[in-house]
């Protein structure tokens, strides 16, 4: 079983105590854009020399802050290119201005100007290159203005490796061997933590979105840069509503791809000119934002190496502690496990999905928030499927309502009573996917049978919205379980036709809440998918 922590205090990687988070106002949330801007670091982290310089020449480091990543996308001309400029200082005291350019996703061409005995000449070349490519002065980059036909400055975080790799450090001129302690998690929980924090998994998720981080020379996009991407999508959404001309959609799409670099190979970047494409780009940025959260948690484990201690917790332990979430592995012979297994097999593709493990979930402070709805009845255990790349962020921050998200029943948190419905939203990594079972306070339900994407709350005197499907699990097989003294309904029967809703636009029912506090994550399931 995963180690427990006291609810009264949070623990950061490396064993340091941190202050309790203040309670958020009820049902208040900031936009994803604002949250990213607020989380963006105030100081730039240390840049690393472009690896291609070191491969072609020698090891070096960035001199001062003379380092930039530029990008330019123009759909009309099939341009999708990058430009790297750096002032580098070698170990021999020589200075170079290094440039590399090409199509996003390719190594491209490069040139080194140097080696100078002082940085002055390299800086002059750097500043001239920057102005030629962007029409901006380097000294005015904080007030950067994008110009047609020129490159745009891309904000990137420092290329810091979040993995704990070193076990030896220098200290006071000597060598201190750091002992990485054995993992205290059970084998199943260790495997889960390693999955949801895996760099290979994050890479796979980004490659599926045409963001090839193995080849893309633009480094790791910063939170501020992702926030700018949200702003452009808002412009695109307005343009779609106004049915703007094709040239306008091309210009805005080019602007988006310039800010959020995509790897389309030699193919022409597609225009974002339909609601479906726009929604996919919104989902992509939400995933990127959640990957940023997970990467931030991974960075905490890196800090443990810098502390003057000889014993370092196992990376899986540190990543687990950074979640502030207790995960308790269920025994496969327990009643709870068998109820969940029946729910899965009865409402899911039992011939395709294989249940690997189930954990009870207890997120920090979620129980207290959930108590706001103690007076609400009609509680159900419902499914929620998601991308493996965002599981760490969900365990850390909970299921959230994002302004950029939406769907057929508006802007809320979506749940389903049929596993096969939620499984459609799972994005596995190498065949392994994750789903959540959530206790949802539905209270008084408002029923609809047609799409209403404008909904942001239930009608007056209602607590939730249910888009009734033509199929629903056999209600006669439902059972009740008790969670924290409350009765919670759990479907156990196979889906049946619902004559009352035979004309519904929905195949399967979708359950919507519009307050984040109305749900509590109760279980996490690890599943083997056939794809």
C-alpha positions as CSV (number, residue, x, y, z in Angstrom):
1,X,0.0,0.0,0.0
2,X,1.2,3.5,-0.8
3,X,2.5,5.4,2.3
4,X,0.0,7.7,4.0
5,X,0.5,11.3,5.0
6,X,-1.1,13.4,7.6
7,X,-3.9,15.5,6.2
8,X,-2.8,18.5,8.3
9,X,0.4,19.1,6.4
10,X,1.7,18.9,2.8
11,X,5.1,17.5,2.0
12,X,7.3,18.5,-0.9
13,X,9.8,16.3,-2.6
14,X,12.9,16.0,-0.4
15,X,10.9,15.9,2.8
16,X,10.4,19.7,3.2
17,X,7.2,20.9,4.7
18,X,5.2,23.6,2.8
19,X,2.5,25.9,3.9
20,X,-1.1,24.8,3.6
21,X,-2.8,26.0,0.5
22,X,-5.5,28.6,1.2
23,X,-9.0,27.5,0.6
24,X,-10.3,28.7,-2.8
25,X,-13.5,30.6,-3.0
26,X,-16.5,28.4,-3.7
27,X,-16.7,27.5,-7.3
28,X,-14.2,30.2,-8.3
29,X,-11.7,29.4,-11.0
30,X,-9.4,31.4,-13.2
31,X,-9.1,30.9,-16.9
32,X,-6.5,28.5,-18.0
33,X,-4.7,31.5,-19.6
34,X,-4.7,33.4,-16.3
35,X,-3.6,30.4,-14.4
36,X,-0.7,29.8,-16.7
37,X,0.4,33.4,-16.6
38,X,0.2,33.4,-12.8
39,X,2.3,30.2,-12.7
40,X,4.9,31.4,-15.1
41,X,8.3,31.9,-13.5
42,X,9.4,35.5,-12.8
43,X,13.0,34.7,-13.6
44,X,14.3,32.9,-16.6
45,X,16.0,29.6,-15.7
46,X,19.5,28.9,-17.0
47,X,19.7,28.2,-20.7
48,X,21.7,25.5,-22.2
49,X,23.9,25.7,-25.3
50,X,22.2,24.2,-28.4
51,X,23.3,20.5,-28.5
52,X,24.1,20.8,-32.2
53,X,26.8,23.4,-31.5
54,X,28.4,21.0,-28.9
55,X,28.2,18.1,-31.4
56,X,29.8,20.0,-34.2
57,X,32.3,22.1,-32.1
58,X,32.9,21.8,-28.3
59,X,31.1,22.1,-25.0
60,X,29.8,25.6,-24.2
61,X,27.4,27.6,-22.2
62,X,25.1,30.5,-23.0
63,X,26.7,33.9,-22.3
64,X,24.4,36.1,-20.2
65,X,20.8,36.0,-21.6
66,X,21.8,36.1,-25.3
67,X,19.6,33.1,-26.3
68,X,16.4,33.1,-28.3
69,X,14.1,30.8,-30.2
70,X,12.2,32.3,-33.2
71,X,9.4,30.8,-35.2
72,X,7.4,31.7,-38.3
73,X,4.4,30.0,-39.9
74,X,2.7,31.2,-43.0
75,X,0.1,28.8,-44.4
76,X,-0.3,30.6,-47.7
77,X,3.5,30.2,-48.5
78,X,3.8,26.8,-46.7
79,X,6.3,28.3,-44.3
80,X,6.8,26.5,-40.9
81,X,10.3,27.4,-39.8
82,X,12.5,28.1,-36.8
83,X,15.6,30.2,-36.1
84,X,17.9,29.8,-33.1
85,X,20.4,32.5,-32.1
86,X,22.8,32.2,-29.1
87,X,26.0,33.8,-27.8
88,X,28.1,30.9,-26.5
89,X,31.3,30.8,-24.4
90,X,33.5,27.8,-24.6
91,X,35.6,26.3,-21.9
92,X,38.6,27.8,-23.6
93,X,37.3,31.3,-23.1
94,X,36.3,31.8,-26.8
95,X,33.0,33.4,-27.8
96,X,30.7,32.5,-30.7
97,X,27.4,33.7,-32.1
98,X,25.6,30.4,-33.1
99,X,22.7,30.2,-35.4
100,X,20.6,27.3,-36.6
101,X,17.5,27.4,-38.8
102,X,15.2,25.2,-40.8
103,X,11.7,23.7,-40.9
104,X,10.1,22.7,-37.6
105,X,10.8,19.1,-36.9
106,X,14.1,19.0,-38.8
107,X,17.7,19.7,-37.6
108,X,18.2,22.4,-40.3
109,X,21.3,24.3,-41.3
110,X,23.7,26.1,-38.9
111,X,26.5,28.6,-38.7
112,X,29.0,29.6,-36.0
113,X,30.7,33.1,-36.0
114,X,33.8,33.2,-33.7
115,X,35.8,32.4,-31.7
116,X,36.3,35.8,-30.4
117,X,38.5,36.6,-27.3
118,X,35.7,38.8,-25.9
119,X,31.9,38.6,-26.1
120,X,31.5,42.1,-27.7
121,X,31.7,40.9,-31.4
122,X,29.5,37.9,-30.8
123,X,26.9,40.1,-29.1
124,X,26.9,42.5,-32.0
125,X,26.3,39.7,-34.5
126,X,23.5,38.3,-32.2
127,X,21.7,41.6,-32.0
128,X,21.9,42.3,-35.7
129,X,20.6,38.8,-36.5
130,X,17.7,39.3,-34.1
131,X,16.7,42.6,-35.6
132,X,17.0,41.3,-39.2
133,X,14.8,38.3,-38.4
134,X,12.2,40.0,-36.2
135,X,12.3,43.8,-36.9
136,X,12.7,44.2,-33.1
137,X,15.7,45.3,-31.1
138,X,17.0,42.8,-28.6
139,X,17.0,45.4,-25.9
140,X,13.3,46.0,-26.5
141,X,12.3,42.3,-26.5
142,X,10.0,42.7,-23.4
143,X,7.8,44.9,-25.7
144,X,8.2,42.5,-28.6
145,X,5.9,43.3,-31.6
146,X,5.2,40.6,-34.3
147,X,5.6,41.8,-37.9
148,X,4.2,40.2,-41.1
149,X,6.8,38.1,-42.9
150,X,9.2,38.2,-39.8
151,X,9.9,35.7,-37.1
152,X,8.2,35.8,-33.7
153,X,10.0,35.4,-30.4
154,X,9.0,32.2,-28.6
155,X,9.2,32.0,-24.8
156,X,10.7,28.8,-23.6
157,X,11.6,27.5,-20.2
158,X,15.2,26.5,-19.5
159,X,16.1,23.0,-20.7
160,X,16.3,21.5,-17.3
161,X,16.1,17.7,-17.0
162,X,13.5,16.8,-14.4
163,X,14.7,13.2,-14.0
164,X,16.9,12.3,-10.9
165,X,19.9,10.8,-12.7
166,X,23.0,11.7,-10.6
167,X,23.9,10.1,-7.4
168,X,27.2,11.9,-6.9
169,X,27.7,15.6,-6.2
170,X,30.5,18.0,-5.4
171,X,30.6,19.4,-2.0
172,X,33.3,21.7,-0.4
173,X,35.8,20.4,-2.9
174,X,35.1,16.8,-2.1
175,X,32.7,14.1,-3.4
176,X,29.6,13.1,-1.5
177,X,27.9,9.9,-2.7
178,X,24.1,10.2,-2.5
179,X,22.3,7.0,-1.7
180,X,19.0,6.7,-3.5
181,X,16.8,4.9,-1.1
182,X,14.7,1.9,-2.1
183,X,11.1,2.7,-3.2
184,X,8.6,2.4,-0.4
185,X,5.6,2.1,-2.7
186,X,4.1,-1.2,-3.5
187,X,5.1,-2.5,-7.0
188,X,1.7,-1.6,-8.6
189,X,1.7,1.9,-7.2
190,X,5.3,2.4,-8.2
191,X,4.5,1.3,-11.8
192,X,1.5,3.7,-11.9
193,X,3.6,6.7,-10.7
194,X,6.4,5.9,-13.2
195,X,3.7,5.8,-15.9
196,X,2.1,9.1,-15.2
197,X,5.4,10.9,-14.8
198,X,7.2,9.2,-17.7
199,X,9.0,11.5,-20.1
200,X,8.5,8.9,-22.8
201,X,4.7,9.1,-22.2
202,X,4.7,12.9,-22.3
203,X,6.7,12.7,-25.6
204,X,4.2,10.2,-27.0
205,X,1.3,12.4,-26.1
206,X,2.9,15.5,-27.7
207,X,3.8,13.6,-30.9
208,X,0.2,12.6,-31.3
209,X,-0.6,16.3,-31.4
210,X,2.1,16.9,-34.0
211,X,4.4,18.4,-31.4
212,X,7.5,16.3,-31.9
213,X,9.6,17.3,-28.9
214,X,12.3,14.8,-29.9
215,X,13.0,16.7,-33.1
216,X,11.4,20.1,-32.5
217,X,14.2,22.6,-32.0
218,X,12.1,25.1,-30.0
219,X,12.7,23.6,-26.6
220,X,10.0,23.4,-23.9
221,X,7.2,26.0,-24.4
222,X,6.7,28.2,-21.3
223,X,3.4,28.6,-19.5
224,X,3.3,32.2,-20.8
225,X,3.7,31.0,-24.4
226,X,0.8,28.4,-23.9
227,X,-1.3,31.3,-22.5
228,X,-0.7,33.2,-25.7
229,X,-1.9,30.2,-27.7
230,X,-5.2,30.4,-25.8
231,X,-5.5,34.0,-26.8
232,X,-5.1,33.2,-30.5
233,X,-7.7,30.4,-30.2
234,X,-10.1,33.0,-28.7
235,X,-9.5,35.2,-31.8
236,X,-10.1,32.2,-34.1
237,X,-13.3,31.3,-32.3
238,X,-14.6,34.9,-32.8
239,X,-13.6,34.8,-36.5
240,X,-15.5,31.5,-36.9
241,X,-18.6,33.0,-35.3
242,X,-18.4,36.0,-37.7
243,X,-17.8,33.6,-40.7
244,X,-14.7,35.6,-41.6
245,X,-13.0,35.3,-45.0
246,X,-10.5,32.4,-45.7
247,X,-7.6,34.8,-45.7
248,X,-8.4,35.9,-42.1
249,X,-8.6,32.3,-41.0
250,X,-5.3,31.5,-42.6
251,X,-3.6,34.5,-41.0
252,X,-4.9,33.6,-37.5
253,X,-4.0,29.9,-38.0
254,X,-0.5,30.9,-39.0
255,X,-0.3,33.1,-35.9
256,X,-1.4,30.1,-33.8
257,X,1.2,27.8,-35.3
258,X,3.9,30.5,-35.0
259,X,3.2,30.7,-31.2
260,X,2.6,27.0,-30.7
261,X,5.1,25.3,-33.1
262,X,3.8,22.2,-34.8
263,X,5.7,19.6,-36.7
264,X,3.8,18.9,-40.0
265,X,6.9,17.7,-41.8
266,X,6.8,19.0,-45.4
267,X,3.1,19.1,-45.5
268,X,1.2,22.5,-45.6
269,X,-0.1,23.4,-42.1
270,X,-3.9,23.0,-42.0
271,X,-6.1,26.0,-41.6
272,X,-8.1,26.1,-38.4
273,X,-11.4,26.8,-40.0
274,X,-14.0,24.5,-38.4
275,X,-15.4,24.1,-34.9
276,X,-14.1,20.5,-34.8
277,X,-10.5,21.6,-35.5
278,X,-10.7,24.5,-33.1
279,X,-12.0,22.1,-30.3
280,X,-9.1,19.8,-30.9
281,X,-6.6,22.6,-30.6
282,X,-8.2,23.7,-27.4
283,X,-7.9,20.2,-26.0
284,X,-4.3,20.1,-27.2
285,X,-3.5,23.3,-25.2
286,X,-5.3,22.0,-22.1
287,X,-3.2,18.8,-22.3
288,X,-0.1,21.0,-22.7
289,X,-1.0,23.0,-19.7
290,X,-1.5,19.8,-17.6
291,X,1.8,18.5,-18.8
292,X,3.4,21.7,-17.5
293,X,1.8,21.0,-14.1
294,X,3.3,17.4,-14.1
295,X,6.7,18.7,-15.3
296,X,6.6,21.2,-12.4
297,X,6.0,18.4,-10.0
298,X,8.9,16.4,-11.5
299,X,11.1,19.5,-11.1
300,X,10.5,19.3,-7.3
301,X,12.2,15.9,-7.2
302,X,15.2,17.4,-8.9
303,X,15.6,19.9,-6.0
304,X,16.2,17.0,-3.6
305,X,19.5,16.3,-5.3
306,X,20.7,19.8,-4.4
307,X,20.1,19.5,-0.7
308,X,23.1,18.6,1.6
309,X,21.8,15.2,2.5
310,X,23.3,11.8,1.7
311,X,20.1,9.8,1.5
312,X,17.7,10.7,-1.3
313,X,14.2,9.2,-1.6
314,X,13.5,7.1,-4.6
315,X,12.2,9.2,-7.6
316,X,8.9,7.4,-7.6
317,X,8.4,8.2,-3.8
318,X,9.3,11.9,-4.5
319,X,6.9,12.1,-7.4
320,X,4.2,10.4,-5.4
321,X,4.6,12.8,-2.5
322,X,4.5,15.8,-4.8
323,X,0.9,14.9,-5.7
324,X,-0.4,15.5,-2.2
325,X,-2.8,12.6,-2.8
326,X,-3.1,9.2,-1.1
327,X,-3.4,6.2,-3.4
328,X,-4.4,3.0,-1.7
329,X,-4.2,-0.2,-3.8
330,X,-7.4,-2.3,-3.5
331,X,-7.0,-6.1,-3.0
332,X,-8.5,-8.0,-5.9
333,X,-10.5,-10.2,-3.4
334,X,-12.2,-7.3,-1.7
335,X,-15.8,-6.5,-2.1
336,X,-15.0,-3.0,-3.4
337,X,-12.8,-4.3,-6.1
338,X,-15.4,-6.8,-7.2
339,X,-18.2,-4.2,-7.4
340,X,-16.0,-2.0,-9.5
341,X,-15.0,-4.9,-11.7
342,X,-18.7,-5.8,-12.3
343,X,-19.5,-2.2,-13.1
344,X,-16.6,-2.2,-15.7
345,X,-17.5,-5.5,-17.3
346,X,-21.3,-4.8,-17.4
347,X,-21.0,-1.3,-19.0
348,X,-17.7,-1.5,-20.9
349,X,-16.2,-3.5,-23.7
350,X,-15.4,-6.5,-21.6
351,X,-13.8,-8.4,-24.5
352,X,-11.4,-5.5,-25.2
353,X,-10.5,-4.0,-21.8
354,X,-8.4,-5.7,-19.1
355,X,-8.5,-4.4,-15.6
356,X,-5.0,-4.3,-14.1
357,X,-5.4,-2.5,-10.8
358,X,-7.7,-0.2,-8.8
359,X,-6.7,2.4,-6.2
360,X,-8.8,4.3,-3.7
361,X,-8.1,8.0,-4.1
362,X,-8.0,10.6,-1.4
363,X,-7.0,14.0,-2.8
364,X,-5.7,16.7,-0.3
365,X,-8.6,18.9,0.8
366,X,-11.1,17.4,-1.6
367,X,-13.1,15.8,1.2
368,X,-13.5,19.2,2.9
369,X,-14.6,20.9,-0.3
370,X,-17.1,18.0,-1.0
371,X,-18.8,18.5,2.3
372,X,-20.3,21.8,1.0
373,X,-22.9,19.5,-0.7
374,X,-23.7,17.2,2.3
375,X,-27.3,18.2,2.0
376,X,-27.5,17.0,-1.6
377,X,-28.8,13.6,-2.3
378,X,-28.9,11.5,-5.5
379,X,-25.2,10.5,-5.4
380,X,-23.9,8.2,-8.1
381,X,-20.5,6.6,-8.9
382,X,-19.8,7.7,-12.5
383,X,-17.0,7.2,-15.0
384,X,-14.5,9.8,-16.4
385,X,-11.9,9.0,-19.0
386,X,-8.9,11.1,-19.9
387,X,-5.5,11.3,-21.4
388,X,-2.7,9.5,-19.5
389,X,-0.6,12.7,-19.9
390,X,-3.0,14.7,-17.6
391,X,-3.5,12.1,-14.8
392,X,-0.8,13.6,-12.6
393,X,-2.3,17.0,-13.0
394,X,-5.8,15.7,-12.1
395,X,-4.5,13.9,-9.0
396,X,-2.8,17.2,-8.0
397,X,-5.5,19.7,-8.9
398,X,-8.7,17.7,-9.3
399,X,-11.2,17.6,-12.2
400,X,-11.6,21.2,-13.3
401,X,-14.0,23.2,-15.4
402,X,-11.9,25.2,-17.9
403,X,-13.4,28.1,-19.9
404,X,-11.8,26.7,-23.1
405,X,-13.4,23.3,-22.6
406,X,-16.9,22.5,-23.8
407,X,-19.1,19.9,-25.5
408,X,-22.6,18.9,-26.4
409,X,-23.9,19.8,-22.9
410,X,-21.9,23.0,-22.4
411,X,-19.0,23.9,-20.1
412,X,-19.0,21.5,-17.2
413,X,-17.4,18.3,-16.0
414,X,-18.7,15.3,-18.0
415,X,-19.4,11.9,-16.5
416,X,-21.0,8.7,-17.8
417,X,-22.8,5.7,-16.3
418,X,-21.4,3.5,-19.1
419,X,-17.7,2.7,-19.1
420,X,-17.8,2.3,-22.9
421,X,-18.8,6.0,-23.2
422,X,-16.0,7.4,-21.0
423,X,-13.5,4.9,-22.5
424,X,-13.8,6.8,-25.8
425,X,-12.0,9.7,-24.2
426,X,-9.1,7.7,-22.8
427,X,-5.7,8.3,-24.5
428,X,-3.5,5.4,-23.4
429,X,0.2,5.2,-23.5
430,X,1.5,2.0,-25.1
431,X,-1.8,0.3,-24.4
432,X,-2.1,1.4,-20.8
433,X,-4.9,3.8,-19.9
434,X,-6.3,5.4,-16.8
435,X,-10.0,6.0,-15.8
436,X,-11.5,7.6,-12.8
437,X,-14.7,6.6,-10.8
438,X,-16.2,9.6,-9.1
439,X,-18.8,10.2,-6.5
440,X,-21.0,12.9,-8.1
441,X,-23.7,14.8,-6.2
442,X,-26.4,15.1,-8.8
443,X,-29.1,16.4,-6.5
444,X,-32.1,17.4,-8.6
445,X,-31.5,16.5,-12.2
446,X,-32.6,18.5,-15.2
447,X,-33.1,16.2,-18.2
448,X,-32.4,17.1,-21.8
449,X,-32.6,15.0,-25.0
450,X,-31.0,17.5,-27.4
451,X,-27.6,19.2,-27.5
452,X,-27.2,22.5,-25.7
453,X,-23.6,23.6,-25.9
454,X,-24.3,27.0,-24.3
455,X,-25.0,25.6,-20.9
456,X,-22.8,26.9,-18.1
457,X,-25.0,26.0,-15.2
458,X,-28.2,24.0,-14.5
459,X,-31.6,25.8,-14.7
460,X,-32.9,27.4,-11.5
461,X,-33.8,25.0,-8.8
462,X,-31.7,22.2,-10.4
463,X,-28.3,20.9,-9.4
464,X,-27.2,19.0,-12.5
465,X,-28.0,18.3,-16.1
466,X,-28.4,14.8,-17.5
467,X,-28.5,14.3,-21.3
468,X,-30.5,11.1,-21.4
469,X,-29.3,8.5,-23.7
470,X,-31.3,5.8,-25.6
471,X,-29.4,3.3,-23.5
472,X,-28.8,3.2,-19.8
473,X,-27.5,0.5,-17.4
474,X,-30.4,-1.7,-16.1
475,X,-31.6,0.3,-13.0
476,X,-33.0,-2.9,-11.4
477,X,-29.4,-4.1,-10.9
478,X,-28.2,-0.9,-9.2
479,X,-26.7,-1.3,-5.7
480,X,-25.8,1.2,-3.0
481,X,-22.5,1.5,-1.2
482,X,-21.7,3.7,1.7
483,X,-18.9,6.3,1.3
484,X,-18.2,8.5,4.3
485,X,-21.7,7.9,5.7
486,X,-23.5,8.7,2.4
487,X,-25.4,6.3,0.2
488,X,-24.0,6.2,-3.4
489,X,-25.7,4.3,-6.3
490,X,-23.5,2.1,-8.4
491,X,-24.8,0.5,-11.6
492,X,-24.1,-3.2,-12.0
493,X,-26.4,-4.2,-14.9
494,X,-25.9,-4.2,-18.6
495,X,-27.2,-1.2,-20.7
496,X,-30.9,-1.6,-21.8
497,X,-33.0,0.3,-24.3
498,X,-34.8,3.2,-22.8
499,X,-38.2,3.6,-24.6
500,X,-38.9,6.9,-22.8
501,X,-35.9,8.4,-24.5
502,X,-36.0,6.6,-27.8
503,X,-35.9,9.9,-29.7
504,X,-32.9,11.3,-27.7
505,X,-30.0,12.7,-29.7
506,X,-27.7,10.9,-27.3
507,X,-26.8,7.2,-27.5
508,X,-25.5,7.1,-24.0
509,X,-26.4,9.3,-21.0
510,X,-24.0,12.1,-20.1
511,X,-24.1,13.5,-16.6
512,X,-23.0,17.2,-16.1
513,X,-22.2,19.2,-13.1
514,X,-21.1,22.9,-13.3
515,X,-19.5,23.2,-9.9
516,X,-16.1,21.5,-9.4
517,X,-17.0,20.9,-5.7
518,X,-19.9,18.6,-6.6
519,X,-17.6,15.6,-7.4
520,X,-15.0,13.7,-5.5
521,X,-12.5,11.3,-7.2
522,X,-13.0,8.0,-5.4
523,X,-11.1,5.4,-7.5
524,X,-8.4,5.3,-10.2
525,X,-8.4,2.3,-12.6
526,X,-5.4,1.2,-14.6
527,X,-6.6,-0.7,-17.7
528,X,-5.0,-2.4,-20.7
529,X,-6.4,-1.1,-24.0
530,X,-6.2,-2.9,-27.4
531,X,-4.7,0.3,-29.0
